[in-house]
Amino acid sequence: MADPITVGVLVAGALSLGGEAVKAAVGEVVKDAYKALKAKLAGWAAGDVAELERTPGSDARKAVIAELVNNLPAKDQEELRTLAQALTSRLKEEAPIGLDIGRLDALAVELGNIVVTEGVGTRIQEARISGTFKTGDISVGSSPGKK
């Protein structure tokens, strides 16, 4: 059975995604939601938040932040959950997506180059592949600088 998604995992994941997204072309609503979560969490873990911002893909840093959040009082966890959910919601509404897969069961995955400037390229709710799931190159939106 999979591990349950804790508030800490939700917060760390949202912070990581938000950190990557604000480096791209996202609107103020996403940036504001990211800043609110980051500011609230920085009260307990400023150094870890800064480090995750520098290396948003770091599973180790996300685990440290998740553990810290999971050890906070329930009231603080709920505030952080609300901020993380708001950020995630804003990202879904606005951030460009090349490939969105809800659930994928496959022996292997091979992805082509994915370039996204706006919109959604491919959205798959569920896929069960007996072999290898492969995509070609995915390009969504206009090329940077050609808007």
C-alpha positions in Angstrom: 0.0 0.0 0.0 1.3 3.5 -0.8 2.3 5.9 1.9 -0.4 8.4 2.8 0.0 11.9 1.6 0.8 13.9 4.7 0.4 17.7 5.1 4.2 17.9 5.0 4.4 16.1 1.7 1.7 18.3 0.3 3.4 21.5 1.4 6.9 20.4 0.3 5.7 19.3 -3.1 3.7 22.5 -3.6 6.6 24.6 -2.6 8.9 22.7 -5.0 6.5 23.1 -7.9 5.8 26.7 -7.1 9.5 27.4 -7.0 10.0 26.0 -10.4 7.0 27.7 -11.8 7.8 31.2 -10.6 11.1 31.0 -12.6 8.9 30.6 -15.7 6.3 32.9 -17.2 3.5 32.7 -14.7 1.1 35.4 -13.5 1.0 37.4 -10.3 -1.7 35.1 -8.8 0.7 32.1 -8.9 3.6 34.2 -7.6 1.5 35.6 -4.8 0.3 32.2 -3.7 3.9 30.9 -3.8 5.2 33.9 -1.8 2.5 33.4 0.9 3.3 29.7 1.4 7.1 30.4 1.4 6.7 33.2 3.9 4.6 31.2 6.3 6.9 28.2 6.1 10.1 30.3 6.4 9.0 31.1 10.0 10.0 27.6 10.9 12.5 26.6 8.2 14.0 29.6 6.4 17.2 27.8 5.5 15.5 24.7 4.2 13.0 26.8 2.2 15.9 28.8 0.6 17.7 25.6 -0.2 14.6 24.0 -1.8 14.2 27.2 -3.8 17.8 26.7 -5.1 17.3 23.0 -5.8 13.5 22.4 -6.3 14.0 18.9 -7.4 15.8 17.8 -4.2 13.8 14.9 -2.7 16.1 15.1 0.4 15.2 18.7 1.0 11.5 18.1 0.4 11.7 15.2 3.0 13.2 17.5 5.6 10.5 20.2 5.1 7.8 17.5 5.1 9.0 16.1 8.4 9.2 19.6 9.9 5.7 20.4 8.8 4.3 17.1 10.1 5.7 17.8 13.5 4.0 21.2 13.8 0.8 21.8 15.8 -2.4 20.9 13.9 -3.4 24.6 13.6 -0.2 25.5 11.8 -0.4 22.4 9.6 -3.9 23.4 8.6 -2.8 26.9 7.7 0.0 25.5 5.6 -2.3 23.0 3.9 -4.6 25.8 2.9 -1.8 27.8 1.4 -0.3 24.7 -0.4 -3.7 23.9 -1.9 -4.2 27.5 -3.0 -0.8 27.4 -4.7 -1.5 24.0 -6.4 -4.9 25.3 -7.6 -3.4 28.4 -9.1 -0.7 26.4 -10.8 -3.3 24.1 -12.4 -5.3 27.1 -13.6 -2.4 29.0 -15.1 0.8 27.1 -15.6 1.6 25.7 -19.0 1.5 21.9 -19.1 3.1 19.7 -21.7 2.1 16.3 -20.5 -0.4 15.7 -17.6 -1.0 12.1 -16.6 -3.2 11.3 -13.7 -2.2 7.6 -13.4 0.3 5.6 -15.5 1.1 1.9 -15.2 3.9 0.9 -17.5 7.1 -1.1 -17.5 9.1 1.8 -18.7 8.6 5.5 -19.8 10.4 7.3 -22.6 9.6 11.0 -23.1 10.6 13.2 -26.0 11.6 16.8 -25.7 8.8 18.8 -24.0 8.6 22.6 -24.6 5.7 24.5 -23.2 5.0 28.2 -23.3 1.2 28.2 -22.7 -1.7 25.8 -22.5 -1.9 22.0 -22.2 -0.3 19.7 -24.7 -1.6 16.3 -23.7 -3.9 15.3 -20.8 -4.3 11.6 -20.0 -6.5 10.6 -17.0 -5.3 7.0 -16.8 -3.1 4.8 -19.0 -2.2 1.1 -18.5 0.5 0.0 -20.9 1.9 -3.5 -21.0 5.2 -2.4 -22.4 6.9 1.0 -22.7 5.0 4.3 -22.7 6.6 6.6 -25.3 5.9 10.1 -26.5 7.5 12.0 -29.3 8.4 15.6 -28.9 5.7 17.8 -27.4 5.5 21.5 -28.2 2.8 23.6 -26.7 2.1 27.3 -27.4 4.1 29.7 -29.4 7.9 29.7 -29.4 9.5 32.0 -26.8 9.8 35.5 -28.2 7.2 34.9 -31.0 4.0 35.8 -29.1 
